[in-house]
Amino acid sequence: MLQGLIALFLLLGLLRGVSMLVAQPLVALANNYDQVRYTACFGIFPVRPGVDPTSLNYRAPLEDYAFQEVPGTPCYLSSDLVFQASATTLYRWAETRSGVTSHSVRLLGGLRLLAWLLAVVLLSRAFWRERRGDYALANAAWFAGLGMDPVNSIYLNTFYAESGVLYFAYLCIALAVLLSVRATALRWCLLVLACIALATSKLQHMLLPLFIAAAVAVPIVLRRHRYWAVLTALLIGGSIGVGLQLVQMQREHGLFAAVAVVNNTDLVLSALLPASADPAQTTARLGLGEACVAQSGKNIYKLDIALELACPGAAGLSRLRVLGLFFSEPGTLLRMLARVPPRMLPWLPDYLGLVAADDPMVEPIALPEGFFSVNRWIGTRAWLCWCLILAPLPVMLLAVARRGAPTGLPVFAAACAAVALSVPCVTVFGDGFTETAKQAHLALNAGCGVLLAIVVAGLARWRWPHA
């Protein structure tokens, strides 16, 4: 019976993923320019006759891509390029075989779905062989209930790195739990690789495996749990990932300098100054120009003057100086952080189109009614967002305090707590309140995931105590 239920969840997750892949017209997250930083690595860009293929297109997603010469477009390296490279290789093969020059992004989505299915099936099978049917069921239930929910599957048919971010974060947490159940050399090596992939998925997540390691250290120190294999894998993989990201930041092109200017300006104007009781004083303490105050509350998309004039000095602003406000005006940073959860909603970004349209000037179209999503349940309820991102913390504390806690539960809860709490903070300190819903989507996944897993695994242990 339990095996049948696991298989049912796996099938349901697969069907939800396929429904996103084959939807007509294309359902995906629209291109807000971020994608071309990755497609430029392969020389492939959206087919937009008469329009710069790298230009902003937020109203609707684009399905067709072609190999094109676009000089000067920088390539941003990411572990998600593993999926994109596989797709572009098949595109090249199709061109040599049939001469077709326009390629659907749905192929990339299909490859990602296959990778998801393979990972979830293998991990559920591994938990089952360890006689942890409750963990196997929770793993499959997460795939069906959340992993393939449109809040995540909306990234399948895109060149965004967010799909890879979630995939590698899932692997890190699931492999950490599996390694804590029984340590083997293969599982340890796989966790190290997953941590490297997570740290190199996006620059903002370069420290996330180390944050997870710090959280996993809590049950080791407080309760002396034997999770040293998990901790060492997280530390080694996370450290290698950080090193690779630091190397990438030294590459010889202006991408990272330009990104720093944009991110710093967004942080100051959209997040810091609106949270300050005295914006002029905060600006002075940060060593910025007085012109910043007049642009308070805006982001780079709403500026009415040139970016370089909006906030003089922002380009060289260090995060250490920003963190120094904790000593001079802590209220500013606390108010800024308190405003993060409302900015994370709705979970599905409402400022980017989701449905392809023939008319490029149509307004952004929301998720079609035929797709069920947890996004509709959460909506814009800030209090619910608060509950979700804070939920893993008490679960972790209870798992650590309880002597009879199931093996692996402290690791799972600690990892989810690290993701849920650190990602929103890194997001706002990294880029202010610009595209917060997309940038911080891992946090809500961790919050929902820990609640779903606890409920499903608990019911499985009650109904099938010996599975």
Secondary structure, 3 states (H helix, E strand, C coil): CHHHHHHHHHHHHHHHHHHHHHCCCCECCCECCCCHHHHCCCCEEECCCCCCCCCCECCCCCCEEEECCCCCCCCCCCCCHHHHHHHHHHHHHHHHHHCCCCEECHHHHHHHHHHHHHHHHHHHHHHHHCCCHHHHHHHHHHHHHHHCCHHHHCCCCCCCCHHHHHHHHHHHHHHHHHHHHCCCHHHHHHHHHHHHHHHCCCHHHCCHHHHHHHHHHHHHHHHCCCCHHHHHHHHHHHHHHHHHHHHHCCCCCCHHHHHHHHHHHHHHHHHHHHHCCCHHHHHHHCCCCCHHHHCCCCCCCCCCCCHHHHCCCHHHCCHHHHHCHHHHCHHHHHHHHHCHHHHCCCCCCCCCCCECCCCCCCCCCCCCCCCCCHHHHHCCCHHHHHHHHHCHHHHHHHHHHCCCCCCCHHHHHHHHHHHHHHHHHHHHHHHCCCCHHHHCHHHHHHHHHHHHHHHHHHHHHHHCCCC
